[in-house]
Amino acid sequence: MKKIVLVNQTSGFLVVDDLNAYCEKYDSVSVLCSRLRPGMRPVNPKINIDKICNYDRSSSAKRMATWLLASMQVFFKLLFKYRDCEVVYYTNPPMACFSALLLNNKFRIVEYDIYPDALKTIGISEKNFIYKIWVILKKRLYKKAEKIYTLSEGMKEVLTAYGSAEKIKIVPLWSVSDDFKPVAKEANVFIKQNNLDGKFIVMYSGNIGYTHSVECVVDVAKEMIDDLNVQFLIIGDGKKKAELMENVDHSNLQNVRFMPFQDFSMLPYSLASADLGVVTLDENVSKVSVPSKTFNLLAVGVPLLAISNDDTEMYRLINKYGCGRCIPKKDIEKMVLYIRKLRDDKEYKTQLRNNSVKASKDFTYKNTEMYFKD
């Protein structure tokens, strides 16, 4: 009887799709998580959900504490309850995979975030004792692991510092639903409900935290205050939202609207309403990672503006598929020129929209099949 258990503290639609794929290959499939949040595809009833503590990201101390507690729970559950199972460790919590060094289970690792490299974002340098120990343990893990899965060529390049490139396989991300498709403006309920008819919509939709360069959207809006048919939408919540709203009010920008996160049922329409989708990522990780929202935007046929440099994974993707532009956050004028060209050149916009849809065909939940290829 083939048994497998997946470890991911906060499991969203990507892990649900992975779990469903493992159900096709294994007799028993379990997941250790605090909660399971499916997207449009339901959770296979065959899956056993075994709870561990919630992930609290409200402060660095609480984040670390809940990571450590969850890692301890994972270790003891694997030791006593799942000792005859194969294990798939995800990088949340990032230290849970160290259990594999003390256990005899066969295991694989899915690297959504690269640790200890990501510790630099919270001020822990390569010279720090914790960082050095983490590197040693990770190299031992990679020697023992059956396989390591990651999301992109850039991430694979970084991970080869810890182990053999032959063990590291790329499994790209995908959109939350196969139902995400382009929606004509005249049939888009989000546009109708929010009185956006006739507007050229530049949209940022996602977290508005201190690692997201959403202020660039406001800076561009200031430069385009006289472009009356261009509407900037900032959809989401986060610690930097209040600051941005104050900036917009102080500058009396009538071309910027803030909205809360949309209900999941509205998401395909809100994203598809955009004429241009803005994607940002923290500079410390942008070289190796692509935000998951990117694949939802591609699926609904939206051209992209990636606020990033040319040495990033976003640039690789956009350059490969011809679905947008990558522009550094300091080059506000280039962003303005790009938006105006997209608004005024219908043929150019259609080309980028078509390229986004074509690109999305490479990023569907069928990518889960790559876990089972040699």
C-alpha positions as CSV (number, residue, x, y, z in Angstrom):
1,M,0.0,0.0,0.0
2,K,1.6,3.3,-1.2
3,K,1.2,6.1,1.4
4,I,2.4,9.7,1.2
5,V,2.0,12.8,3.4
6,L,2.5,16.4,2.3
7,V,3.8,19.0,4.8
8,N,2.7,22.7,4.2
9,Q,1.6,24.9,7.1
10,T,-0.7,27.1,5.0
11,S,-2.0,25.2,2.0
12,G,-3.8,26.9,-0.8
13,F,-5.0,25.8,-4.2
14,L,-1.5,24.8,-5.5
15,V,-1.1,22.3,-2.7
16,V,-4.7,21.1,-3.2
17,D,-4.0,20.4,-6.9
18,D,-0.8,18.6,-5.8
19,L,-2.7,16.5,-3.3
20,N,-5.3,15.6,-5.9
21,A,-2.6,14.5,-8.3
22,Y,-1.0,12.3,-5.6
23,C,-4.4,10.7,-5.1
24,E,-4.1,9.2,-8.6
25,K,-0.8,7.5,-7.7
26,Y,-1.1,6.6,-4.0
27,D,-3.5,4.6,-2.0
28,S,-3.3,6.9,1.0
29,V,-2.7,10.7,0.9
30,S,-2.5,13.0,3.9
31,V,-1.5,16.6,4.5
32,L,-0.1,18.3,7.6
33,C,-1.4,21.8,7.6
34,S,-3.1,24.5,9.6
35,R,-5.8,24.9,7.0
36,L,-6.6,23.8,3.4
37,R,-7.9,26.5,1.1
38,P,-9.0,25.1,-2.3
39,G,-9.5,27.2,-5.4
40,M,-12.0,26.3,-8.1
41,R,-11.0,22.6,-8.0
42,P,-12.4,20.7,-5.0
43,V,-10.4,18.6,-2.5
44,N,-10.5,14.9,-3.2
45,P,-12.4,13.3,-0.3
46,K,-9.8,10.6,-0.1
47,I,-7.3,13.1,1.4
48,N,-6.7,13.0,5.2
49,I,-6.3,16.5,6.7
50,D,-4.2,16.5,9.8
51,K,-4.0,19.9,11.6
52,I,-0.9,21.7,12.9
53,C,-0.7,25.2,14.4
54,N,-1.7,28.3,12.5
55,Y,0.9,30.4,10.8
56,D,1.0,33.9,12.4
57,R,2.8,36.5,10.2
58,S,1.7,39.5,12.2
59,S,5.3,40.0,13.5
60,S,8.7,38.5,13.0
61,A,8.6,36.9,16.5
62,K,5.2,35.3,16.0
63,R,6.2,34.1,12.5
64,M,9.3,32.4,13.9
65,A,7.4,31.0,16.9
66,T,4.6,29.4,14.8
67,W,7.2,28.1,12.4
68,L,9.1,26.4,15.2
69,L,5.9,25.0,16.9
70,A,4.6,23.6,13.6
71,S,8.0,22.1,12.8
72,M,8.0,20.2,16.2
73,Q,4.4,19.0,15.5
74,V,5.5,17.8,12.1
75,F,8.4,15.9,13.5
76,F,6.4,14.0,16.1
77,K,3.5,13.3,13.8
78,L,5.9,11.8,11.2
79,L,7.7,9.9,13.9
80,F,4.7,8.2,15.5
81,K,1.9,8.4,12.9
82,Y,3.4,8.5,9.5
83,R,6.6,6.5,9.8
84,D,5.6,4.2,6.9
85,C,4.8,7.1,4.5
86,E,6.8,8.9,1.9
87,V,7.0,12.6,2.7
88,V,6.8,15.8,0.6
89,Y,8.1,18.9,2.5
90,Y,7.2,22.4,1.3
91,T,9.0,25.4,2.5
92,N,6.3,26.5,5.0
93,P,7.4,26.2,7.7
94,P,10.9,26.4,6.2
95,M,12.7,24.3,8.9
96,A,10.2,21.4,9.0
97,C,12.2,19.5,6.4
98,F,15.1,19.2,8.9
99,S,13.0,16.4,10.4
100,A,14.1,14.3,7.4
101,L,17.6,14.2,8.8
102,L,16.4,12.3,11.9
103,L,13.7,10.1,10.3
104,N,13.9,7.2,7.9
105,N,11.0,8.2,5.5
106,K,11.8,8.6,1.9
107,F,11.3,12.3,1.1
108,R,11.2,15.1,-1.5
109,I,11.3,18.8,-1.1
110,V,9.2,21.5,-2.9
111,E,11.1,24.8,-2.8
112,Y,8.5,27.6,-3.2
113,D,10.8,29.9,-1.2
114,I,14.6,29.5,-1.0
115,Y,16.0,29.3,2.5
116,P,18.3,30.3,4.1
117,D,18.7,32.9,1.2
118,A,15.3,34.4,2.1
119,L,16.6,35.2,5.6
120,K,18.4,38.2,4.1
121,T,15.1,40.0,3.8
122,I,14.8,40.1,7.6
123,G,18.4,41.2,8.1
124,I,20.1,37.9,8.7
125,S,23.3,37.8,6.6
126,E,25.4,35.0,5.3
127,K,27.9,35.6,8.2
128,N,25.2,34.9,10.8
129,F,25.6,31.7,12.8
130,I,22.0,30.7,12.0
131,Y,22.6,31.2,8.3
132,K,25.8,29.1,8.3
133,I,24.2,26.2,10.2
134,W,21.2,26.3,7.8
135,V,23.5,26.0,4.8
136,I,25.2,22.9,6.3
137,L,21.9,21.2,7.1
138,K,20.4,22.0,3.7
139,K,23.4,20.4,1.9
140,R,22.9,17.3,4.0
141,L,19.2,17.3,3.2
142,Y,19.8,17.5,-0.5
143,K,22.2,14.5,-0.4
144,K,19.5,12.5,1.4
145,A,16.5,13.7,-0.6
146,E,15.1,11.7,-3.5
147,K,14.3,14.8,-5.5
148,I,13.9,18.6,-5.1
149,Y,11.2,20.5,-7.1
150,T,11.3,24.2,-7.7
151,L,9.5,26.8,-9.8
152,S,11.9,28.2,-12.3
153,E,15.3,28.1,-14.0
154,G,16.5,31.0,-11.8
155,M,15.5,29.2,-8.6
156,K,17.2,26.0,-9.9
157,E,20.5,27.9,-10.5
158,V,20.4,29.2,-6.9
159,L,19.6,25.8,-5.5
160,T,22.6,24.1,-7.2
161,A,24.7,25.7,-4.5
162,Y,23.2,23.1,-2.1
163,G,23.1,20.0,-4.2
164,S,23.3,18.2,-7.6
165,A,21.5,19.9,-10.5
166,E,20.4,16.5,-11.6
167,K,18.2,16.1,-8.5
168,I,16.5,19.4,-9.0
169,K,13.4,19.4,-11.3
170,I,11.3,22.4,-12.4
171,V,7.6,22.4,-11.9
172,P,6.1,25.8,-12.9
173,L,3.2,27.3,-11.1
174,W,-0.3,27.7,-12.6
175,S,-3.5,29.7,-12.4
176,V,-6.1,29.1,-9.7
177,S,-8.7,27.9,-12.1
178,D,-9.1,26.6,-15.7
179,D,-12.2,28.8,-15.8
180,F,-10.0,31.9,-15.8
181,K,-10.4,33.2,-19.4
182,P,-10.6,36.5,-21.2
183,V,-13.9,38.3,-20.7
184,A,-15.1,41.0,-23.2
185,K,-15.4,44.4,-21.6
186,E,-19.1,44.7,-22.6
187,A,-19.9,41.4,-20.8
188,N,-17.7,42.0,-17.7
189,V,-19.9,42.4,-14.6
190,F,-17.1,43.9,-12.6
191,I,-16.8,46.8,-15.1
192,K,-20.6,47.3,-15.0
193,Q,-20.9,47.2,-11.2
194,N,-18.1,49.7,-10.7
195,N,-18.9,52.2,-13.5
196,L,-15.7,51.5,-15.4
197,D,-17.1,51.6,-18.9
198,G,-14.9,53.3,-21.4
199,K,-11.9,53.3,-19.0
200,F,-8.4,52.1,-19.8
201,I,-7.7,50.1,-16.6
202,V,-4.3,49.8,-15.0
203,M,-4.6,47.3,-12.2
204,Y,-2.6,46.2,-9.2
205,S,-4.4,43.3,-7.4
206,G,-2.8,41.7,-4.4
207,N,-1.1,42.3,-1.1
208,I,-0.1,45.9,-0.4
209,G,2.9,45.3,2.0
210,Y,6.2,46.9,2.5
211,T,7.9,44.5,0.1
212,H,5.6,45.4,-2.8
213,S,6.4,48.5,-4.8
214,V,2.8,49.6,-5.2
215,E,3.8,53.2,-4.6
216,C,5.1,53.2,-8.2
217,V,1.5,52.9,-9.4
218,V,0.6,56.1,-7.5
219,D,3.7,57.8,-9.0
220,V,2.7,56.8,-12.5
221,A,-0.9,58.0,-11.8
222,K,0.5,61.5,-10.8
223,E,2.3,61.7,-14.2
224,M,-0.9,60.7,-16.0
225,I,-3.4,62.9,-14.1
226,D,-4.5,64.6,-17.4
227,D,-5.0,61.2,-19.2
228,L,-8.7,61.3,-18.3
229,N,-9.6,57.9,-19.7
230,V,-6.9,56.0,-17.7
231,Q,-8.1,54.6,-14.4
232,F,-5.7,53.1,-11.9
233,L,-7.2,50.4,-9.6
234,I,-5.4,49.2,-6.5
235,I,-7.2,46.1,-5.2
236,G,-6.2,44.4,-1.9
237,D,-5.0,45.1,1.6
238,G,-1.8,45.4,3.6
239,K,0.3,47.4,5.9
240,K,1.2,50.0,3.3
241,K,-2.4,50.7,2.0
242,A,-3.2,53.5,4.5
243,E,0.0,55.3,3.6
244,L,-0.8,55.0,-0.1
245,M,-4.4,56.2,0.4
246,E,-3.1,59.3,2.3
247,N,-0.7,60.0,-0.6
248,V,-3.5,59.8,-3.1
249,D,-5.8,62.0,-1.1
250,H,-3.0,64.6,-0.5
251,S,-2.3,64.7,-4.2
252,N,-6.0,64.8,-5.1
253,L,-5.7,62.0,-7.6
254,Q,-9.1,61.4,-9.1
255,N,-7.6,58.7,-11.4
256,V,-6.8,56.2,-8.6
257,R,-9.3,54.0,-6.8
258,F,-8.7,51.6,-3.9
259,M,-10.8,48.5,-3.5
260,P,-10.7,45.6,-1.1
261,F,-9.9,42.0,-2.1
262,Q,-12.7,40.7,-4.3
263,D,-14.8,37.6,-3.6
264,F,-13.4,34.6,-5.3
265,S,-16.4,34.4,-7.6
266,M,-15.7,38.0,-8.8
267,L,-11.9,37.4,-9.3
268,P,-12.0,36.2,-12.9
269,Y,-14.0,39.3,-13.9
270,S,-12.0,41.8,-11.8
271,L,-8.7,40.6,-13.3
272,A,-10.1,40.4,-16.8
273,S,-11.3,44.0,-16.6
274,A,-7.6,45.2,-16.6
275,D,-6.0,46.5,-19.8
276,L,-2.7,46.2,-18.0
277,G,-1.8,44.1,-15.0
278,V,0.9,45.3,-12.6
279,V,3.2,42.8,-10.9
280,T,5.7,43.7,-8.2
281,L,8.1,41.6,-6.1
282,D,10.6,42.3,-3.3
283,E,14.0,43.0,-4.9
284,N,15.7,40.4,-2.7
285,V,13.7,37.6,-4.3
286,S,12.7,38.9,-7.7
287,K,15.7,37.4,-9.4
288,V,14.5,33.8,-8.7
289,S,10.7,34.0,-8.2
290,V,7.5,34.9,-10.1
291,P,4.4,36.0,-8.1
292,S,1.6,33.5,-8.5
293,K,-0.9,36.3,-9.5
294,T,1.1,36.5,-12.8
295,F,-0.4,33.2,-14.0
296,N,-4.0,34.3,-13.2
297,L,-3.4,37.5,-15.2
298,L,-2.0,35.5,-18.1
299,A,-5.0,33.2,-18.1
300,V,-7.5,36.1,-18.5
301,G,-5.3,37.6,-21.3
302,V,-3.9,40.7,-19.6
303,P,-0.7,42.3,-20.8
304,L,1.9,42.7,-17.9
305,L,3.9,45.5,-16.4
306,A,6.5,43.9,-14.2
307,I,8.1,46.5,-11.9
308,S,11.5,44.7,-11.9
309,N,15.0,44.8,-13.4
310,D,16.1,42.8,-16.5
311,D,18.1,40.2,-14.4
312,T,14.9,38.7,-12.9
313,E,12.8,35.6,-13.4
314,M,9.8,37.9,-14.4
315,Y,12.0,39.3,-17.2
316,R,12.8,35.8,-18.5
317,L,9.1,34.9,-18.6
318,I,7.9,38.2,-20.3
319,N,10.8,38.1,-22.7
320,K,10.1,34.5,-23.6
321,Y,6.4,35.0,-24.3
322,G,6.3,38.6,-25.4
323,C,3.4,39.4,-23.0
324,G,4.5,42.7,-21.5
325,R,7.4,44.8,-20.3
326,C,9.8,44.8,-17.3
327,I,10.6,48.3,-16.1
328,P,12.7,49.2,-13.0
329,K,10.8,51.0,-10.3
330,K,12.8,54.2,-10.8
331,D,11.8,54.5,-14.5
332,I,8.4,56.1,-14.0
333,E,8.5,57.9,-17.4
334,K,9.1,54.6,-19.2
335,M,6.0,53.1,-17.5
336,V,3.9,56.2,-18.6
337,L,5.1,55.8,-22.2
338,Y,4.3,52.0,-22.1
339,I,0.8,52.6,-20.8
340,R,0.1,55.3,-23.4
341,K,1.4,53.0,-26.2
342,L,-0.8,50.2,-25.0
343,R,-3.8,52.5,-24.8
344,D,-3.3,54.1,-28.2
345,D,-1.9,51.2,-30.3
346,K,-4.8,48.7,-30.6
347,E,-2.7,46.2,-32.6
348,Y,0.1,46.2,-30.1
349,K,-2.4,45.7,-27.2
350,T,-4.0,42.8,-29.1
351,Q,-0.7,41.2,-29.7
352,L,0.3,41.3,-26.1
353,R,-3.2,40.0,-25.0
354,N,-2.9,37.1,-27.4
355,N,0.6,36.3,-26.2
356,S,-0.6,36.3,-22.6
357,V,-3.3,33.7,-23.4
358,K,-0.8,31.6,-25.3
359,A,1.7,31.7,-22.4
360,S,-1.0,30.6,-19.9
361,K,-1.3,27.3,-21.7
362,D,2.1,26.4,-20.2
363,F,0.9,27.1,-16.7
364,T,-2.1,24.9,-15.9
365,Y,-2.7,22.5,-13.0
366,K,-1.6,19.7,-15.4
367,N,1.9,20.7,-14.4
368,T,1.4,18.5,-11.4
369,E,2.1,15.6,-13.7
370,M,5.7,16.7,-13.7
371,Y,6.1,15.4,-10.2
372,F,5.9,11.9,-11.5
373,K,8.3,12.2,-14.4
374,D,11.9,11.0,-14.1
